[in-house]
């Protein structure tokens, strides 16, 4: 069933049909009101996720980070292999290398990431101190977040499907961005 957007005017406030929950009613397309609902959900979920990772990392003992700093630290720690700046940007889908480079420098100054130069190539790895924060982050995550999901197997299955859908949609948004860049 396709729901049409209903603007909140006094005469329409009594309408019983549900209207999409959107952040920008002026962008709602009659062809896909659901996309506007998704985008609003993405905004709210993205902000909640960023707040969560900051509080989780703070509870683990590492404060004064941005959400990007936390994500960069996690990625540098991933699989315990050195990562190049270009690889981190590629995997995280960040075009502006300066943003990632700034996070890496900040994390190095905090002693949780180190760099190694081999010829012209620089790789970044997590330090022992950084790994201790990551281990504590995992403990806090297990206690506060994963524990809440254990009670709901159906929700866990839905999250797996949602992850797949987000990967598909990220490809669609990337293609649309390329199209808009040449518009």
N, C-alpha and C positions, 0 to 999 in steps of 0.2 A: 504494500500500500504506500503510495507516494503522499507525503504530507506537504502541503503548501505553506509557505511562510505566512504568518499572520502578524502584522504589526500591532503593537499594543496601543490602539486608539480606544477611547471610551466605548464606542459602539461595537467594537470587536472584542472587548474584554469578556463579554458574556458568551462568546463562541466556544462551544464544547470541544471542537476538534483541536488536537494537540498541535502546537506550532514548534518548529525547530528551535533549539536553544543555540543561538549564534552570537558572535561578538560584533559582527558587521552585517546588519540586515540589508544594507545597500548592496552587498555582494551576493546575496542569495540568488542562485539561478533556478529558474523553474525546471531546468533539466537535471539539476542535482542539488537539492536543498540539503541532502545528506552530507555532501562534501563540506558545506559551510558548518554543519554540526560537527563533523569530524575535525575541522580546523579549530573550532572553538575548544573541543575536547583536547586536542593536541596542545593548544596554548595552556590550558589549565593543568593538564597532566605534565607538560614540560616544566612548568613553574613548580609544581608539587615535587617532581623528581629532583629538580635542582635544589630546592629547599631540603629535601630528604638527604641527598648526598652530602650537602654541607653540614647538616646536623649530625649525620652519621660519622663523618670524618672528624668533626669537632669532638664528638663523644669518644672517638678513638684517640684523641689527644693532639690532633694536628689542626690548628686554627688558622684563620686569616687567609683562607684559600677562596678562589672563585670556583664556580661549578666546572669551568673548563680546566682549571688546575687539577681538581680531583679526578676528572676523566683522563687527563693526560697521565697522571701518576698511575692510574689503574692500567692504562694501555702500555706504559713503559714496563710495568711489572708483568704484564701478560706473557705467559710462556717462558719467562726468565731468559729472554734473549735480547741482545742489544737492538735498538730500533733507531733508524735514521729519521731525521726530521721529515723528509718527504714521505716516508712510509707512515709515520704517525698522522700526518695531514691526510693522506690518501684513505687510510682505514677509518679515520674519524669524519671524513667527508668535509674537511675544512679547507677552503681555498686560500685563505690568508695565512701564509706561513709565519708571518710576524706574530700572530696571536699564539700559535703553538710555541714558537721560539721564546716568547716572553714567559709563558708558563714554565717551559723547561728551565730557563734561567732562574726564575723564582724558586722552583723546586730544587735546583742545584744549590742556591744560596741557603735554603733551609736544611740542606744535607740529606735529602731523601732521594735525590737523583744524582747520578754522576755521568760524565761524558768521557768517552775514550776516542782518541783519534788514531786512525790507521790509514796512513797516506793522506789523501784528501777527504776521506770519509770519516764522519763523526757519528758515533752511535751513543745512545743513552740507555742506561740501565738503572734499576732501582738499587739503592744502597741497603745495607743491613738495617740501618735505622728506618729507612723507608719501608722495608719489608715488615718490620715490627708494627708500624702504623697500619699497613695493609692487613696484617693478621688480626689486629684489634678491630679494624673496620669490619672484617668478615664476621667476627664474633658479635659485634653490635648488630650487624645486618641480620644474622641468623636469629638473634634474640628478638629484635623489634619487627622485622619485616617478614622473614621466611616463616617464623612461628605463626604469624597471622594467616598465612596461606595454607599451612598444613591441614587445616580443618576443612578445606574446600577443594576436593579433587577436580570438580567440574570447573572451578575458576582457574586452576592450573592448566587444564586442557585449553580453556579459552585464551589464556595468556599465550600459549604456544601458537595458536592460530592467529592471534592479534600480532605477534612478532612477525609472522610470515607476511601478513597483510601490510604491516608497516614497511617491510623491506620492498614489497611491490610498489607501494605508494611513494616511497622515496625515489624509486626509479622514474615514476611518472612525474613527480615534482622536478627532478633533475632535468628530464627531457623538456618539460614546460619552461624551465629556467633558461635552457639553451635556446629555445624558440623565442622567448621574450627578449633575450639578449640581442637577437638579430631582427627584431620586430621593426 
